[in-house]
Amino acid sequence: MPQPARMLMAAAILVPAMAAFTGARAANPPSFAERIDVHLVNLEVFATDREGRLVGDLSASDFRVFEDERPVTLQSFAWIDGSRSRTTHPVSPGQPEAAAATPPARVVVVLDDEHTRAANRDALFSRLGDVLGSRLPGGSQVMIWRYDRGMHVLLPFTGERRQLAAALQQVAATISSRGINSDEEWHSTLAILNQDATGQLGDGPCLSSAAIARSYAEEKRTEVHRFLGALNQLVGSLGGLPGRKLVLYVGDGIPLRPGAEAWDVFIELCAGSGAAQGVPGAKEVASMGSERERLERPDPEKLRLEALTYDTSREWAALAARANSLGVSLSSLVTTAPGQLAAPLEVDGSRPSAQVLGAAEANQVDAVFFMARETGGRLVYNGAAVGRDLAGIADDLSAYYLLGYPASDPGDGRVRHLRVEVSRPGVQLRYRRSYALESEDHQASDRLLSRLYYDVGDNPFGLKLAAKPPAPKDPPKTVRVQVTVPLQGLTLLPGGGAEPQLQGLITVYLVSRDAQGSATPVRRRSLPLRFPAAAADAVRQRFYLYEVAMQLPQGHNDVAVAVRDELSGEISVAGQAVSISR
């Protein structure tokens, strides 16, 4: 596993021929510096009839939009047709119509090797390649990531069908050991739970099952949190890209309640429900053994509440709201057919009941189903209709209604819930169901990630990055990254005090990615700027130097920096390749 980059220390910030940075914490900006930001919510709505056919002749008056159950007034309305670009209709009579070009769509395919068991993926990936190569709107680009304890780029954004087909063919032929190990771990956990329920572990029936289930659930929760973090970073990186953005998850699903199957088996084997259903090895332990054993033995019924603490619904809801605010929808292609995700497992003549297996299968797809529903996407299974269903996902990028209205109370970060009604009978709608306006801090981080992954982003300040040799006391594999910030583009305002000063405030964001595609968390530091007011003309011709020591893994690394002017809200991004030798 590649060594993650670490930021070791922030070095001095220097102003050539001027006073050095004082090192104080960020000062409050002048009270008369005020910015008013207006955010427009753009809501894509997909309308179909009862047979699933597109309905493209609705008007603005056919829709009613509610935010947190309060009606909103539409400011813009358009029917987007991929074959004819955008057709904008007036929201109200007498309002002029306008035409605008629609930016190309971008599709990011995430192949989840850690949660995929499908052995033969050739046919499925070939069909996926055919659909992506033929059904996407003109000018669309596709990128392929592979998740295996981290996101790794298999194919950068491309519009070339041959490159897409070759990448999918290559990955179809390789199977990660993660999915196989996951199955083996589940079989092993099931076997130990059965052994404990029958007293084969030597301590009496069901004395250790709670600890076994807890250990399994904690490990699975760690896996889910790792995937959530990687997907969150991917979604954030897409925020700086224009146009429609679709993440297509390909895998067996992510458990919404990690480890729930172990808790369910424990309860079934030890709480009496399994014994009533004739599950081999199951028993009612509440009245078994001596009084001391009954006091020592965990109560399965009480532990149902502990099992619920592993639920990750809040994390998925937060991710969905963030994706919606960035215009990213998520669809899911489950690589197995319904009823095959939790195939009957038998260990030593015992296997979970159909009820437990059914709950395990539902739990496996609940998270990806939730993300698809909340972001206006689709959930499809690898079955007889997979080609048609994949075509529907691609077509969603071509034809939809775009409804716009000003956000209420922008910038407070809370999650807002959406509901859309249509007046025409029989029309069914899909749309984003929530969003949360990002803070300026998140906006800067997202633009930084867009620069890191896709080399996209404006640099209005003229930032420059340079890699400098390490200091004598720096650890091995250290590089000093120097950021040059011209002062001419920053907002500097008069401030009070004994001596008149020019004051400003910037925040610097830094991130790196190694040759394997693993990225560090975004680091940030706020820096107050203070200069003598008498030297105002000279100040604006100079620059700040910000230097930071970073320990990076051997080989090629990409480093990106963003600087946000806190007074104007403007953000500038830049990048630099850094190579670390032995």
N, C-alpha and C positions, 0 to 999 in steps of 0.2 A: 504494500500500500504506500503510495507516495507520501513523502513528508510534507505536512501542511506548512505554508508560509507563516511566519510569526513576525509581528511588529515588535521590535525590541525596545525602542525608546524614541521619543521625539527630540530631535536636536534643536539647536538654537535657530531662531528665525531672524534673519539679518536684513537690514535695510542699508544698502551701500551709501556711505557718506552721510548717514543720518543716525539718529539714536537707535540703539538696539531694542528689540522686543522686550517688554518688561516681564513677561512670564505670568502676568495676572490672569485670572479667569475672565471669561467674556463679559465685557461691560454692557450695560443696557444701552440700546441705541437711543439717539435723541428723541424726545417725546413728540416732536413735530414731524417726524418721519412716518408717514402713513401710506399704506398701499391698500387698494381695494381690488380684490380678485373676484372675477365673475366666472363661475363654473357652469358649463352647459352639460346636462345629462343627455347622452345619445343612447337611445334604447332601441335595439334591434328586435323586431317582432316577426315571427314566422306564422303565417296563417295558412291553414289547410282545411279542406272539406272532410266529410266523414270517411271518404275513401283515401285520404292522405294526399290528395292533389292540391297543388298550390292555388291560393286565391289571391289574385293580383289586381283586383279592381275596386278595392276599398278606398274610402276617402278619410280625411282627418276626422270628419264628423261621426264616423263609425266607431271611433275608439274613445275610450275613457281610461285615463291613467290615474292611479292613486299611489301616493307615497306615504307610507305609514298611515294608510286608510284616509288620507286627505286628498281630495282631487287636485290635480295640477293642470295648468293651462299650457297647451302645446305652443311652442314658439316656432317650430319647424316640423315639416312632415314630408316624407319622400318615399316613393316606391323604388327600390334598387333592383335593377334588372341587369345581370352581368353581361348580357348580350348587347345592351344599349346604354351602358353606363348608368347614370343616375337620372331619374325623372322626378323632379320636385314639383309637388302640388301645393297650391295655396292652403294655408291653415283655415282661412276665412275668406268669404267672397270679397273680391276687390283687391286682395293682396297680390302683388305681382309674383309670377313664377320665375325661378332661376334654375339654371343647369350648372352642375358642378361635376368635375371628374372624380371617379372613385379610385382611390389608391389600390394597388394590387394586394391580393390577400396573401397571407403567410400561414403555412401549416407546419407545426412542429410535431413530429411523430416521436413519442416516448415509448421505447420498447423495454418493458419491465422484466428483466431476466430474473430478478430476485423473487418475483411472485408469479412465475409462469412455469407450468409443468408440461405443456403441450410438446410432445416429442417430435411430431411431424408438422412443421410449420411452413413447408415449402409452398403448398397450394394456397394457404391463407395469405402469406406474404406476397405471392405472385398476384393474387387477386387484388390485394391492397395496392400494389404498385400499378396495376392496370387502371384502377379507379382514380388514383391520385394523378396519374399521367394523362388521363383523358377527360375527366369530368370537372376539373378545377377551372375557375375563370381565367381568361387570358392574362398572362403576365404574372400569375401566381408563382410563389416559390415555396419549396418544401425543404425542411431540415429534419435530420434524423438524429435523435439522441438515444443512448443506451443507458439504462439504469442498472447498476450493479454495485450497490453500496455507495453510489454517487453517480452524477450525470456525466456522461462522456460523449463527445461529439463523434458520430460516425460519418455524417455527411453535412457540410455547411449548406446554407441556403442555396438552392439551385432551381432552375427551371428546366434543366435537361432531364428528359425522361429516362435516357439510358443510364445516367449516373444514379438516378433514384432506383431503377430496377436492379442495377448491379449491387447497390448497397443492401437492399432488402434480401436479395438472393444470398449474399455473403452471410448476413446475420442469421438467416433461416437455417443455414447449415451448421451453426454453432449453438450449442446448448450450454448455458451456465450451470455450474454445479449448485447454485444457490437454491433453485427450486427443488432439486433432488434432495439436497440436505434438509430443506424445510419439511418435505414429506417424511424423511427418515426420523427427524426430530419429533414429528407428531406421532408416528408409530411408536417410537420409544416412550414418549410421555404417556400414550394410551396404555402401553404394556405395563408401565410402572403403576399407573392408577389402578389397573385391574389387579395387579399383584398386591397392592396395599389394601384394596377392598376385600380381598380374599384372605388377608392375613399372612401372605407369603413373605412379607418383609420382616416378620418376626416380632413386631411390636403390637400386634393386634389389628383388627380390621379398621381401616379408615382413619388411622391416627396420623398418617403423614400426607394424606391426599391434599389437604389444604396448602401445605408448603410446596408440594409438587406443582399444583395448579398456579400458585402465586409466582413461583420462579419462571414457569413457562410464559405466563402472561406478561411479566415484567420484561422478559427478553423480546417478546413480540411487540410490546409497546415501544421499546427502544427502536426496533426496526421501522415501525410506522412513523415515529417522530423523525427518523433520519430521512425517510422518503418525503415526508411533508416539508422538511427544511429544503431539500433539493428542489422539489416542485415549486415551492414558494420563491426560491431564487430564480428559477427559470421563468415563472410568470412575471416577476419583477423586471427581468431583463427584456421582456417583450414590450414593456410599457413605453419605451422610447421609440418604437417602430410605428409608422403610420399604417392605416388600413385595417381591414379585418384580420384578427389573429385567432387561430384555432390550435389548441393542443389536443392531439389525438393520443390517448392512452391506449396501449396495446399490452394486455396481460390478463392474468386470472382474477385481478381485483386486489383491493387492499382492505384488510379487516377494519371495520369501524370500531369494534370492541376487541382489541388484540387479546388473544388467549381465551376468548369466551368459550371455545369448544372444550378446553380443559376444565374450566369451572363447571360447564354443563354436564360433562361426563362424571366428574366428582359428585355432583349433586344427584345425578341419576343413580349412581352406584351406591351411594351411602345414605340418601335421605328417604328411601322407601318407594319413590315413584317408579324406579326401575324394577324393583322387586314385584310391584303390583302389575307391571306390564310383562313380566317373565323374562327380563333381561338377565342373561347368565351372569352369575357372580354378584348381582345387586342384592342389597339387603337393607333393612331398617335398623340403623345402629343406635337410635335414641334410647332403646331399652336394653342394649346388649352389654355384657360384661359387668364388672363390679362398679360400685359407686365411684371409686377413684378413677377407673377407666372412663366412665361417662363424663366425669368432670374434666379429664385431660383431653378427651376427644373433641375436636372442633365440631361445632354444630353446623351442618351443611346449610340449613335454612337461614341462619344468621349470616352466613358468608355469601349469600346472594347479593347483599348490599355491597360487600367488598368487590365482588365481580363487576358491579356497575361503575366503580371508580376508574376502570381502565378505558372507559368510553372516550373517544376522541372527537365527538361531534362538534364541540366548540372550535377546535382547531380547523376542522374542515369548513365550518361555516365562515370563519374568519378568512380563510383562503379564498372561498367562493366570492365573498364580498370584495376582496382585494382584486381578484381577477376581473370581476365585473366593472370595477372602477377604472381598470386599465384597458377595457375593451377586449379581454381575452375570454373566449368560451372554451369549454372542455367537453369533448365527446369521448366515449370509451368503447373499445372493441375488446370484448371478453373472448379469449382465445379458445374456450371450450363451450359446448352447448349446454343449455339449461339442464340441471339434474346430474351433471358430471363433475362439478367443482368439488363436491364432497362425496366421492364415491364410497360405497360401503367398505368399511375397514374392519378386519377381523383379526384379533390377537388372542391366541390361546383359547379359541372357541368362543370368544365373546366379542361383540361389536356394539357400538352405540345404537340406540333406537333410531327409527326413521325421523322422529321428532328432533332429536339432537342433531342428526346429519342435515336435516332441512334448515335448522337454525344456523348451522355452520356455513351452509352455502349462501343463505341470505346475508349473513354477516360479511362474507367475503366480497360481495358486490355492493353492499350498502353505500360505502364511501364514494365509489366511482359513479354509482347511480345518482347519489345526492349532488355531486359536482356537476354532472350533466344536466340535471333538472334545474339547479340553481343558476347555471350560467347560460341556459337556453340551448344546450347541446343535446346529444342523443346517446343512448346506451344500446349497443347492438351485440348480439351473440354470434359466435361462429357456427352457423347452421345453414340450412338450405337457402335462406333468404339473405345471406350475408352480403352478396354482391349488390343486391338492391338496396340494402340498408346502408352500405358504405357509400353508394351513389347518392343517397339522401343526405348524408353528412357533407359530401362535397358540394351538393346543390345548395345547401344552406349558405354557402359563401357567395352565391350568385344572386339569389332572389329573396328579398325581405323588405319589410317596412322599417324606416328609420324615423323615430319620433324623438324630438328634442324639446327640452324645457330647462329653465334655470334651476339650479340646485338651491334648496333652502338651507340657510345657515351653513354656508360652505366652510370647510376646514376644521370642523369640530371632531372629525374622526369617527363618529358613531356610525353604526350600521343602519341603513334605511331599507325598508322593505317595500317592494313594488307589487302592484296588482294591475292588470290590464283587462279591460272588458271590451267586447265587440258587440255591436248591436245586431249584426246579421245572424239569424238562426243557423245552426249547424256548422259554424266556423269554429275551428279549434286553434288555440294560440300556444306558442312557446316563446318564452322571453326570459331575460334576466330577472331574478326574483329579489335581488338585494344588491346593494353596493355600499361602499364606504369611501368617501373622498379622502385621498391620501394627504398626509401632512407634507409640508415642504421638505422635511427631512427624508421621507420615503421617496418623494419625487426625485430628489438629488441622487439617492442611492440607486433608484431604477435607471436613471440616465447613465450612471456610472457603469452599471451592469450591461446596458446596451452597448456602451463603448467597448467594454471588455470582451463581450462575446461576438458582437457583430460589426465592430469598427464603425459604429454609427453614433453621431452626436456632434453638436455645434461647439465651437470654441471661440465665442465672441471676445473673451478676455485676452486671447493669445497666450494661453498657458503653454509652458514648455517643460518637458521632463528630461532628466539626464541621470544616467547611472554613474555613480562615483565609487572609487575604491573604498574598501572598508577602513575604519580607523584601526590603529595597532591593537587596541583592546577588544575589538569586535570578535564574536565567535566565528567559527568557520562557516563558509557559505553565506556570508553576510554581504549585502550590497547597500550602499547609501543612495537612496532615491532623492534627488533634488528637484523641487517644483519651483519654477519661476512664475511669479504672479505679477504682471504689469499693473501698476497702480492707476494708469490712465483710464481704464474701463470701470473702476470701482466707484461706488458712491461714498464720498467723504463729506461729512457735514460739520458745520461749526459746533463746537462744544464749549461748555462753560469751564470755570476753574480760574485759578490765579493767573495762568498764562493761557491766552487763546489757543485752541487746538482744533485740528481737523480730526474727526473721529469716524471710524467705520467698523464693520464687523463682518468677518467672513467665516465660513465653515469649510474645512478641507476634508474630503472623503477619499479613502484609498482602499484598493482591493488588488489582489493578484490571482493569477491562474497558472497552474503548472502544465507541463506537456501532456499529462494524462487527462486534462480538462477539469481537475479539481480546483475549486475556487475557495479562497478564504472568506470569512465573514467581512462585511464592509466595516472599516474603521473610520472614525470621525473625530475631529477636534475643532472647537470654535476658537477663533483668534481675534481679539480686539486690536484695532489699528488706531494709533494716536501719533499725530505729527504736529510740529509747530505751525500755527496758522500763518505766520509770517513767511514761511517757505512754501506756500501753497503751489506756486507755479513750478518750483523745482521738484516737489513731491510727485506731481502727476507725470513727470518724465522718468521716474525711477520705478523700481520693482521690489517685491518681497522675494526672499529666498526661504523656502521651507524645506528642511532636510529631515529625513527619517531613515533609520536603520532597519532593514528588513532581512530576516533570515529566510532564504528561499531554497527549495529543493534543487538538486543538481539538474542541469540541462536547461531547456528553454522555458522561460516564464514570460507572461504578459502582465504588465502592471498598468493600471488605469487610475486616474485621479479626477475628481470633480471638485470645483470650488463654487460655493454659493455665496453671492453677495446678499447678506441678510437684510439690507436696507432696500434694495431694488427687487430682490427675489430672482435675479437673473442667475443662470447656472452655466458654467463652462466646463467642458470635459476634454481630456487628452489622454494619450496612451504611449507606452514605450515597451519595447521588447528587451528583456534582460536575460543574459545567459550566465549560468553559474557553472564553473568548472570544478573539477575535483578538489 
